[in-house]
Amino acid sequence: MASGTRGYSSYRGRGRKGKIFLAILLICIILGSVGFIMAREHMRYDADGNLHFDLPWDKGTSDPVEAPGDPDVVIREPEQTAVKTPVRGTLLAAKPLTMEDQETAETPLSEAAVTAVTLKDSAGRVYFDSSAAVTGAVSVKPDTGEALNDLTARTDVTAAARIACFHDPKAANADVEGMGLKNTGGYIFYDGNNSQWLDPGHEKARTYLLNIIREAAEQGFREIILTDVSYPTAGKLDKIDFSNAMTAGNTAEAGRQAQIEGFLREVRDALPRNVILSLELPAETVLAGTNSDAGQELSALAPLVDRIYAETTEAEAPALETAVKAASAACGFVPELTEQPAEGTENWLLIQMSKRNPHCENNAGSFCLQLAEKFPVPVDFYGDGGKLRVRGQKFVGKGEVLPLVHGQKPADLHQIQKIVRPQIAVRFQPGV
């Protein structure tokens, strides 16, 4: 009886002690796990792989190693290239360059000389062997490639490429849905000259132009002069579908401006830093400072480019230069002139009949009229038995080339002057 009692008492004692030990062990495991988890938050490894603890009370006393994969992001506006060299040169006729053209294109001054050629015009024609151009857009001569290579290799002149952008009926019609500017009815938009445009709000349209611009830079051109960086300004503008433009702005006007500025930033990013980026604007836009229909705001555009070109006269050039400098002190201004300026003029680009209306080209037997005065509103000219007839067009600049009615014979210059105004000098320019 006594022995049984002792056995029972011994068994019960060992059970209590075992449970207490297990409980203490479990608590230790839990505390250790929690402590490890908390400690992990303060573990740091130095450059040699040694473990350190970054404790709260020691904060600021050690130099923790930054975690990889977190680069600093810096957003910068495009920088203007420092362009101090004057521009004194010639813009050759808009056609495929040949060796004969290249050899005879002597600039009057060897110092700061520029020879500019059109690589893409506002009719959509591309005057070099571009792999990016749409089918049927490339127009070259057998020796165009050689002539371009010879020009860009010259050290006595700066080779500049003039490239028309969004005014491009060939590309617009080649891909209406992907690139074309459409009307509110969903069809391709026709401007006041019965021509078509690319939509600046279409990413595919911008990419198309960027690829051609890159190719021009790869040809070795040291300056890119962009024209038609705008929306249309003639025709039934209220019928344009601006839905793509408004993805970049709350209103159609703000969207147009944002798309044009964004495109110039894309061009800047696509070009090597040593390539000069220039923009051609209408003289009226430069003086006014804005053209809301086009999406052009001088104060916003001038800081994005190195030079601004505008067709003007020697007498009007100083006012344009003042306007450009007010918009951006770092941006240069180059007047495009049809006549040789006075000796000592710092900047000028002489136009070799290169800005013909594309509708007058490749139209055998037709003629174009070049006006010496601007007409900011649509007008109608009739005269000489109906032989001279220009209907409802908006003449926006001096020297603008205007098509006559197809198939008509040129009227006498004196008769034209009577029709237009006696004091306005005019001349006929034959089509190609």
Helices and strands as residue ranges (DSSP letters): H 2-40, E 43-45, E 51-53, G 56-58, E 88-91, H 99-104, E 113-120, H 144-153, E 158-164, H 169-174, H 203-218, E 223-227, G 237-239, G 245-248, H 252-270, E 276-280, H 283-288, E 290-291, E 296-297, H 298-301, G 302-304, E 307-311, H 317-327, E 332-337, E 348-351, G 358-360, E 367-371, E 375-383, E 388-395, E 401-403, H 413-420, E 426-430
